[in-house]
Amino acid sequence: MGALDLFTGVTAIWGGIELAGWPDGTGPVIRMPLSMLEHSPFHDFFVPGLLLFWLVGVLNLIAGVLVLRRHRWSEFLAVMGGGSLTVWIVTEMVMLRAAHWLQVLYLVVGLGTLATALGLWRLRTLRRS
């Protein structure tokens, strides 16, 4: 679970930097036409980039570090991280009206992180009682 959180965190931070840094979609790695946003409330990629950076990237990076350190809040933050990625990907697919294989991969990662974290959180709760 920690590896999934770290993977998600690092790649979402990179993606957020590219989208916010090159809001016209002409980043060094991520290149997307602004026309992709025609069914979304956004006119460029700046705000989506900030949201991806903070709500998915930083949250998952923190969760990954806490999971590896076996911190008592690790499962909770991993649930939030997996949930944020899942919501991000589903929202993205709906707004863009498309499904790329990378979106499917990240959806599986988000759901896997979410399910694993919920299961571990439940086990920890049962052990306390």
N, C-alpha and C positions, 0 to 999 in steps of 0.2 A: 504494500500500500504506500509506503514512504517513497519508493522509487517512482510509482505512478504520479504521486503528488509533485515530486521534484521535476519529473519530465514535463508534466503539465505546466508547472510554474515557470520553468525556464523558457519553454517554447511560447507560452502565452505572453510573457514579458517581452520576448523578442518580437513577437507578432504585434504587440501593442506599440512598441517603439517604432516599428516600421510603419504601422498605420497612422499613428499620430504624427510621426516625423515627416511622412510623405503623404499627406491627406488626399492628394490627387491620385493615389494608387500607383505611383511610379517608384516604389522603394527598390533598394538594391536586390532583394530576394523576392519579396511579395509584390507582384504586379497584377493589378486588377483595374478594369475600367470603372469609372464612376457610374456608368449605366447600370452596374450591378445593384446600385442602391435605389433604383427607381421605385420599388415597392416598399421602401423603408422610410422612416421619418428623417433620415440623414441626407445631407447634400454632399458630404465628403466623408472621409474615413477618420477624421480627427477624434470626434467623440467616441465612436466605436473603439478606436485605438486606446483611448484613456480607460474606457470601461474594461476592455480586455486586459490591459496592463494591471490595473488595480484589483478588480473584482474577481478575476480568474487567476492572473499570474502571481501577484503578491500573496494572495490568500493561499494558493496551493503551495507556493514556495515555503511559507511559514508552516503550513500543515506538514509538509514533507520533513522539514527540520525537526519539528516537534515529534513526529512519529518515530524518526530515527533515534531521538533522544529519550523515547518512551515517556514523554511528558503526560501528565494526567489529563490534559486538554486535547491530546493528539487526536483521539477518535472524533470528538466534537468538531474540531477544525477540519479534519479530513472529510467529514460529512458535509460541512459547508463548502469545502473545496470541490468535492465531487458533484455536489448539487449545483454550484455556480457554473461549472463546466457543462453539465448536462443542460441547464437552462440556457446558457449561452449558445450551445450548438443547436438546440431545437429552435430557439428564436431566430438564429441566423438562417437556418434552413427554411423556415417559414417566410422570413422577410425577403430572402434572395430567391425564393421559389425554385430551389435547386438542391441537389444532394451530390456532393463530390465525395470520392472515396476517403479523403482525409477527414471530412466531417463525420462520416460513419465510424472511422477509426477513433476519433476523439469522443464520439458519443459512447462507444463501447468502453473507452477508458474512464469517462465520467461515471457511467452506470456501474462499472466494476469497482471503482473507488468508493462510490456511494454505498453499494451493497456490502462491500468488505468492511468499511468503517462502521456502518450501522450494525452489522453482525458483531464486531469486536466491542462496540459500545454497549450492546445488549449483554454480551458475556461479562463485561466488567461490572455492569449494573447488577446482574444476577449473583456474581461472586460477593458483592457487598452485602446482599440481603440474606 
